[in-house]
């Protein structure tokens, strides 16, 4: 029995030594990545809509990719989107609408960004269960996103330009 415990103790010590060699490198890479923001993203679900799953998934993916994400939540007015984008000097404004009755608020966000004078300074993205590329084209949004991977890919491509 003593020999079995000794082998277990040796493995435990070996694991600790290996983790101490690896962990400092992981912390350095993690902290270095956090300091280099890919851009600031304002994201929210539009006024009158309470569906957050897609928006939250996209927010998490963009944050993981290195973007500074400001998630305003759900039920957010066009005025609040624009005011936050202006205040935070956002690079991107993403809106989510999951009902046909709330998609109209995505048009209002585009209009409010123009009225605030920052539409030409931000990249707008739209998504939601009923939102399509045709809708994004119709309202003159810059990006239509079908989900987190699509949002990351398009946001990365636009930040490279």
N, C-alpha and C positions, 0 to 999 in steps of 0.2 A: 504494500500500500504506500509506503514511504516513497518508493521509486516512481510510482505513477504521479504523485503530487509534485515531485521534483521536476518531472518532464513538463507538467502543466505550468509550473512556475517559470521554467526556462522559456516556454512558448509565450507566456504572458510578458516577460521581460523583453524578449525579442520583438514582440508586437509593439511595445512601448517605444523601444529604440527606433524602429522603422517609422512609426507615426511621428516621432520627433524630427526625423530627417525630412519627411514629406510635408508635414503641416506648415512650417515656415514658408515654403514655396507656395503653397495654396493660399495662404493669407496674403502674401505679397501680390500674387496675380489678382486676387479678388479685390483688394484695396486699390490697385492700380487701375483696374477696369472701372470701378465706381467713380473715380475722379475724372474720367473722360466721358462726359455726357455726349450722346449722339444727337441730342436736341430735346426741346421741351414739348411735351404733348399734353394738350387739354383734351380730356375724354369724358363723356357723360351720355346718359340716356335722355332723350328729349322730353320736354314738358308733356305731361299727360300719359307718359309711358312708365311702367314700373319694371320692365323686363331688364335684368342686369347680367344674366349669365354670359352672353356673347361679349358684351362690353367689358366685363371684368376679365374674361379670358384674354381678350386683346390687350387690355391694360397690363396684365401680368406678363404676357409675352414681350411686349415692347419694353417694359421695365427690365426684364431679364436680358434683353438685347442691349441695354445700356442707355435707353432713353430716360429722361426725367419725366415721369408720368404724374399728372395732377388729375386725379379721378374725382370729378365733382359729384358723382352719385347718379341718382335718377330723378326724373321730373324737372329737368333744368331748362329754364327759359332761354330763348335765343339771345336776349340781352345779357344774361349771365355768362353764356358761352363767350360772347364778344368781349365783355368787360374783363373776364379772367384771362382771355387770350392776350388782350392789350396789356394788362397789368403784369403778367408773367412773361411777356415777350415770347409767346409761344411760337414754335416752328410749325406745329401741327395742331389741327382741331378736328377731332374725331367725334362724330355723333352716331348714336344708335337709335333706331326706331323699329319696333317690332309689330306695329299695328298700322293698317292703312290709314286710320284716322289721325295718327301721330306723325306720319312721314312728312306731312306738310310743314312741320316745324323745322325740318332739315332745310327747306327753302328759306325759311325765315332766318336761320342761322347764317346762310350765305348773304342774305340781304343786310343783316345786322352787322356782319363783318365789314361789308362795303360802307355802311353808314358810319361805322366807327373809324373808317379810314385805314384798316389793316388787312383787308382781303388780299391785296397783292403781296403781303408780307408773310402770309401763312399758307400752308398746304392743308386743304380740307379733305376729310375722309368720311364716307358714309357707309353704314352697315346696318344689318338687322334682318330678321327672317324674311321679310317681303321685299327688301331693297335689292335692286339689280344694277348692272352696269348701265342699262338704258336709263334708269332713274338718276343715277349719278351724272350721266351725260346731260340729261334734261335740266337738272338744277345747277349744272356747271361746277360740281364738286370735282376735286382733283383726283381722288382715289375712291374706287369702290372696293370694299374688302368683304370677302366671304368668310373670313375667320382669322384666328391668330397667326397662322403661318403666312397667309396671304398679306395681312397687315404688316408683318415684320419684313417680308420680302420687298413690298412696295415702298415702305418707309425707308429701308436701307438703300434701295436703289435711288430714291429721290435725294437722300442726304449725300450721296456720292457725287451728285452733279454740281 
